[in-house]
Amino acid sequence: MHQASSTLGIVAWRGEVVNSPAGQPSTLKGAIGDRDELGGYAKINDWNQYEIIARGGVLMHILNGHLMAVLIDDDPDSSNNQPGKIGIELESTPARVSVRNIWLRKLP
């Protein structure tokens, strides 16, 4: 079974469902689809709609209406399980990100 890195960086890549338990290596639990095919839903040189549903330690990443990745973070000490933290991170250089129309909604 796939082992994701326990260091900082991408834990759930496009097309993956990954579980990250406390004190153990992250493991691949399922596949959403082919990574390259899912990448085809990204608009190049245009605006994309990127939605993140974060409920507890479950984070679902949706790009232009298509589920891209799911992370199930069961580590209560992880920054993914701390309230009030929102960030945008780039994983490569050179890179550019533009953001507009950020909406936050608390789920019941």
C-alpha positions as CSV (number, residue, x, y, z in Angstrom):
1,M,0.0,0.0,0.0
2,H,1.2,3.5,-0.8
3,Q,2.9,5.4,2.1
4,A,2.6,9.2,2.0
5,S,5.3,11.3,3.5
6,S,5.1,12.1,7.2
7,T,7.0,15.4,6.7
8,L,5.5,18.7,5.5
9,G,4.3,18.7,2.0
10,I,1.5,17.2,0.0
11,V,-0.1,14.3,1.8
12,A,-3.1,13.6,-0.5
13,W,-2.2,14.0,-4.2
14,R,-4.8,14.6,-6.9
15,G,-6.8,11.4,-7.3
16,E,-6.1,10.0,-3.8
17,V,-8.0,9.3,-0.6
18,V,-5.5,9.3,2.2
19,N,-5.8,8.6,5.9
20,S,-3.3,10.2,8.3
21,P,-3.6,8.7,11.8
22,A,-1.8,10.1,14.8
23,G,1.7,8.7,15.2
24,Q,1.6,6.5,12.1
25,P,2.5,7.0,8.5
26,S,-0.2,8.2,6.1
27,T,-1.7,5.5,3.9
28,L,-3.6,5.5,0.6
29,K,-7.2,4.3,1.2
30,G,-8.7,4.7,-2.2
31,A,-8.5,6.3,-5.6
32,I,-10.8,9.0,-7.0
33,G,-9.5,8.8,-10.5
34,D,-6.4,9.1,-12.7
35,R,-4.2,11.9,-11.6
36,D,-3.5,13.2,-15.1
37,E,-7.1,13.0,-16.2
38,L,-8.3,14.9,-13.1
39,G,-5.6,17.5,-13.9
40,G,-7.4,18.1,-17.2
41,Y,-10.2,19.9,-15.3
42,A,-7.9,22.8,-14.4
43,K,-8.3,25.9,-16.5
44,I,-5.0,27.3,-17.6
45,N,-4.7,31.1,-17.7
46,D,-8.3,31.4,-16.5
47,W,-10.1,31.4,-13.2
48,N,-10.8,28.1,-11.5
49,Q,-13.4,27.5,-8.8
50,Y,-11.6,25.7,-5.9
51,E,-13.8,24.5,-3.0
52,I,-12.5,22.9,0.2
53,I,-14.9,21.2,2.5
54,A,-13.2,20.8,5.9
55,R,-15.3,19.1,8.5
56,G,-13.2,18.1,11.5
57,G,-10.1,16.3,10.1
58,V,-11.8,15.4,6.7
59,L,-10.7,17.7,3.9
60,M,-12.3,17.4,0.4
61,H,-10.7,19.3,-2.4
62,I,-13.0,20.1,-5.3
63,L,-11.8,21.9,-8.5
64,N,-14.4,23.2,-11.0
65,G,-17.0,20.7,-9.6
66,H,-14.7,17.7,-9.7
67,L,-13.5,15.9,-6.5
68,M,-9.7,16.0,-6.6
69,A,-8.4,14.7,-3.3
70,V,-9.6,13.7,0.2
71,L,-7.5,13.7,3.3
72,I,-8.8,12.1,6.5
73,D,-6.5,13.5,9.3
74,D,-7.1,11.6,12.5
75,D,-4.2,13.4,14.4
76,P,-5.8,15.8,16.9
77,D,-2.6,17.7,17.1
78,S,-2.4,18.3,13.3
79,S,-2.8,21.9,12.1
80,N,-5.7,20.5,9.9
81,N,-7.6,20.0,13.2
82,Q,-7.0,23.4,14.7
83,P,-9.9,25.9,14.4
84,G,-9.5,29.2,12.7
85,K,-6.6,28.5,10.4
86,I,-6.8,29.2,6.7
87,G,-3.9,29.2,4.4
88,I,-2.9,29.1,0.7
89,E,0.3,27.2,0.0
90,L,2.2,26.7,-3.2
91,E,4.3,23.5,-3.6
92,S,6.6,24.5,-6.5
93,T,8.6,27.5,-7.8
94,P,8.4,29.5,-9.8
95,A,4.6,29.7,-9.2
96,R,1.9,32.3,-9.0
97,V,-1.5,32.3,-7.4
98,S,-4.3,34.8,-7.6
99,V,-7.3,34.7,-5.3
100,R,-10.6,36.4,-5.5
101,N,-14.1,36.0,-4.0
102,I,-13.2,34.0,-1.0
103,W,-16.3,32.7,0.8
104,L,-16.3,31.1,4.2
105,R,-19.3,29.2,5.5
106,K,-19.5,27.3,8.8
107,L,-21.1,23.9,8.4
108,P,-23.7,22.8,11.0
